[in-house]
C-alpha cells in the first residue's frame, strides 16, 4: 500500500521473479496492478506497471517503476 501526503491510498499487487547477484545482492523484476478509491488517483486503476527492485550487498534498496504502455 502507498499513501500520498494528503492521505489518498493506493494498493498494489505484483508478480515477478528474483535472482541473486554478486556479493549477496538481489534483483527482482515484474509487473504491478493498482487499486484505489481515490478520484484524484483513479487513473491508476486502468494501468499496469513494470518494476525493477534491487538490493545491494549492504542492504540498500532501489526501486524503479514504469507505466506499461
C-alpha positions in Angstrom: 0.0 0.0 0.0 1.1 3.5 -0.8 -0.4 6.8 0.5 0.0 10.4 -0.5 0.7 13.1 2.0 -3.0 14.0 1.6 -3.9 10.5 2.8 -5.1 9.1 -0.6 -4.3 5.4 -0.6 -3.3 3.0 -3.4 -2.9 -0.7 -3.0 -0.9 -2.8 -5.5 -0.5 -6.4 -6.4 2.6 -7.7 -8.1 4.1 -10.8 -9.7 7.7 -11.2 -10.7 10.9 -13.1 -10.3 14.1 -12.6 -8.4 17.7 -13.6 -8.7 20.8 -13.5 -6.6 23.6 -11.2 -7.8 27.3 -10.9 -6.9 28.2 -10.4 -3.2 24.8 -11.2 -1.9 22.8 -8.6 -3.9 19.3 -9.4 -5.1 17.4 -8.2 -8.1 13.6 -8.5 -8.6 11.6 -7.6 -11.8 7.9 -7.9 -12.6 4.5 -6.4 -13.2 2.1 -4.5 -10.9 -1.6 -3.7 -10.9 -3.1 -0.9 -8.8 -6.4 -0.3 -7.0 -7.6 2.9 -5.5 -10.9 4.5 -4.4 -9.3 8.0 -4.8 -10.8 10.1 -7.6 -7.6 12.0 -7.8 -5.6 8.8 -8.5 -8.3 6.8 -10.3 -6.2 6.7 -13.5 -4.0 4.1 -11.7 -7.0 1.6 -11.8 -6.6 1.3 -15.6 -2.8 0.8 -16.0 -0.2 -1.8 -15.5 3.3 -1.1 -14.2 6.6 -2.9 -14.6 9.2 -2.7 -11.9 12.9 -3.3 -11.0 13.8 -3.7 -7.3 17.4 -4.1 -6.4 19.0 -4.7 -3.0 22.8 -4.3 -2.9 25.1 -6.4 -0.7 24.9 -3.7 2.1 21.1 -3.9 2.2 20.4 -0.6 0.3 17.4 -0.7 -2.0 16.5 1.0 -5.2 13.1 0.8 -6.9 12.1 1.9 -10.4 8.5 1.6 -11.7 7.2 2.5 -15.2 3.7 2.5 -16.8 3.5 -0.3 -19.3 2.1 1.4 -22.5 
